[in-house]
Amino acid sequence: MNDKLKLGECNRGLSSLIRPHFTEGLLLQDDDLTAGVSYTRELSRLMFRTIFGCGVLCGLKVDPPALECGKLKIGVDKGVALACSGDPVELQRPQTIEIDVCKFTVENELWVSLKPHEKCCAPRTAVCAPDDEDAPAVCTRERDGYELCTFSKRPPCSCGCAQLAPAQPVAGGDGTVVALAASGTAPATASASSPCDCNSTEEPPQEPRPDPSPSCLCNQRTAVGACYARYYNGECPCDCCDCDWIVLARVWRTDDASPWNVDHSVRRFVRPVLMRDPLVA
């Protein structure tokens, strides 16, 4: 019945995803087993970069630099980011970047960036070598890692957002400053409660009734040409699929005698929103 409703010829094509298909009695080779792992990895990559793109998922706060013993030290908190390829990048513990001011000329602007890194582990040789010579050892595990660096300029083709315009004071009726416009800073919120303990048998304490009109922390950089415009328009953002670096912050100062400042507005923050239950609402 459906074929009778077709108009013209249909287009058929293939996806980039390939999964293995095993049959009883089939002799498996190494590429067959590897295909099973590659399929799940490429699937998660495709979903992550399509839904979120790239950027910081949580944490990765950059602290202002401090000069200690001839080294400029920049602290970066632990956290997780998403590379342009769709791979997660994890910092399991806080890190400190050190710049030797005696070896490098430090300008008044630095860019702290992160990218994924892989390391081959557990090398092993084949049990039966194809010839009389010893077979070369190959890695049997690949461990995900990271590379955390500072640059004198923004890394080209990096995942991040453009700098926000400087905040402008908004005066009240009596001339007093009541707000900072275009600051890009979200209002302070109460610290979130710790996640539920899945192994606990105790009944969790009751929470207060939710605010019927909570303050929305939705991103406002959705105008045409802005950082999040293409995602809100439902377009497939593949502009940075070949980029390596993820911008975490811009560190700057006005002159050599001024203190350092940290600008997190240049990083691309991506995170799912936990929306309210429509049945409860």
N, C-alpha and C positions, 0 to 999 in steps of 0.2 A: 504493500500500500504506500509506504514512504517513498519507494522508488518512482512511483507514478507522479509524486508531487515535486520531484526534482526538476529544476530548470537549468539546462546546460550541463557541462561537465564539472565534476567536483575536483578540487585540488587535493592531492595527498602528498605528504612529505614525511620526513623522519626527524625525530628529536635528537638532541645531543646526548641523551641518557641511554645507556646500554646496560642491560642486566643479563646475567648468565642464566642459561636454561639447561638443567641437568636431566639426563635420561638414564634409565637403568642399564647397567653394563658399560657405560661410557667411561673411557680412560681419561681421567682429569689431568690437566697440565697446570703449570704454575700460573699462566695467564687466566685460566678459568677461575681459580681461587681468588686471584687478585681482582678480577672483574666484579666479584661479589662485594668486595670492600669499596672499590672505586664507585660502584653504582650508588651506594648509600651516601658516600661522601659528596659526590657530584649533585645528588638530589638535595642534600642539606645546603650545599653551597647555593644552588639555584633558588631555593626557597628563601634563605636568609638575605641574599643580596637583592631579591625581588621585593620582599616585604619591607626590609629595613634599609637596604643600600649599604652604607658603610658608616663607621663612626664609633663613638664611645657608647657602650651599653650601661656601664656603671663604674663608679670609682674613678681612678686615674686623675685625681686632683693634683695639680702642680703647685708646689710651694714657692714663694719668692726665694731667689738665690741668696746665698750667704757666703762671704769670703772668709775662708779658714785656711791658715798656713799656706798662703799663696795659691789656693785652689778655690774656684768658684763652684759651690755645691748646690745642686738643684734637687729637691726631693720630689718624688712622684709616688702617690699612694697606690696601693694595690687596686686592681679592677680588671675589667674585661672590655675589649673592643672588638669590632667586626671589620675585617679587612675588606677591600674592594672585591676580592675573589670570593667572599662569603665565608672565609675561614675565621673562627674566633681566635683572638689573641689574648692570652691570660697572663697577668702579673700576679703570682701567688702571694707576694709579700712586697712591702714598700721598697723602692729602689732609690738610689742616690747617684746622680750623674755628676762627675767631677771634671772640671775644665782647668787645666794648668795655665794660669794667666801668664806665666813666664815663657811658655811655648807658643801660645795662641793669642792673637789679638782679639779681644772681646769688645765688640761694638755695643751700642746701646739698644740692640734688639736681637733676641734669640728666639728660635722656634724649636719647641720640644715635640718630637714626633716618635711614632712607634710603628713597627712593621713586623709581620710574622717571620719566623725563622725555623727551619727544620734541621734536625740532626739525626744522622744514621747511627743506630746502636745495635748491639748484639751481633757482631759479624760472625759468619759461619761459612764453612766450605761444604761443597757437595759431598755426600757419602761416597759416591762412585764418580771419579773424575772421567771426562770423556776420553782422555788420553793418559799416557804415562806421567805426564807432568802434573805437578800439584795444581789443583784448581784454585783460582783466586777467591779470597774471602769476600763475601757480599753481606751487606747489612740485612738483618731479618726484622728489624723494627725501625720505625721512623717516629721520633718524638717531636711534638710541636714545641716551639720556643718563641722567643721574641728578640728584637733588637731595638734598644732605646737610645736615641741620640739627640743631640742639639745641633742646630744649623744656624748660620749667620743670616740666612734668608729662608723664606718659605720654600720647602722642597717642591720642585716642579711636579705637576701631575700628582698631587697629594689629595687625600680625602679630608675635607674641611669646609668651612664656611668663610665668607668674606668678613672683614672687620666691620663692626657696627659703627655707626656715626657716634661722635662724642655725645655724652648725656648733656641735655640742656635743662637748666633749672626752670621750673614753672612757678611763677609768683602768684600768691593769693591776692585777695582783694586789698589787704592792708600792706602789700609789698613783701611779705615774708615768703620764703621759699617753702612750698608745700610738697613738691615732688620733683623727681628727676625724670624727664621724658626721654624715651628711646634708650633707657639704661640697659635693657635686655636682661635685667636681673629679676628673678622670680621672687615673690614675697616669701618671707620666712614662714616655715611651717613647723608644726610640732614633730619631734622625732618619731619615726615610725616604730611600731612595736616589732619585736623580734618574730621571725617566722615560727609557725607552729611546729612543735616537736612531734614528728610522725610516730615516734615510738612511745610517747607518753600515754598513760591510761587515765590520767586525771582529766576531769571535765574542764575545758578552758573557761576562764572568767568571762563574764558578760561584758560586752563592749557598750559604750554609750550609743544612743540613737544617732544615725548618720545625719550630717548637716543636709537639710533639704535643698540648699542652694550653695554647694561648695564652690570655692574659688577655682576657676579653670586655669590650669597650668599648660594649656595647649600652646603649641609653638605659633608665633605670629609672623614668622619669616616665610610667608606663603605667597607673597606678591609675585608678579611676573618677573622672572630673572632672579628671584631670591633663592636661598639655599634649599628650601623644601618645596618649591613650587611644583616641580615635576611629579613628586610623590603624591601630593594632594590632588593633582590632575589625573592620576592613574596612569601616567606614562611609565614605560620601562626605562629606568635610569641605568644605562650601561656606559656612561661617559668615563667612569673611573675604573673599569674592570681590569685595566692593565696597570693601574697605579699600585705602588708598594706602600708608601708611607701614610700613616694616619696622624693628622695634626692633633696634638693634645692641648697646647696652649702657646700663646705668644708672650714672651717675657720681655719687658722693655723698661727703659728709664729715659728721662729727658736729657741728662748729662752725666758725666762721671761722678759728680758729687751727690746726685739724687738717689733715693732708694729705688729698688727694683719693684716693678708691678707685674701682676699676672693677669692676662686677658684670656679668659676661657671662652669668649664668644666666638673665637675662630674655629673651635672644634665643632664637629657635627655630632650632636647628642641624639641617639636613637633609643627608643624604649617603648614597649607595648603599654598601652593605657588600660588599667584595670577598671572597666566601666561598671556601672551599677547594674544590678539584676533587674530587668524590666518587670519580673513577677513581684519582686519586693517593692519596687517603686510604685 
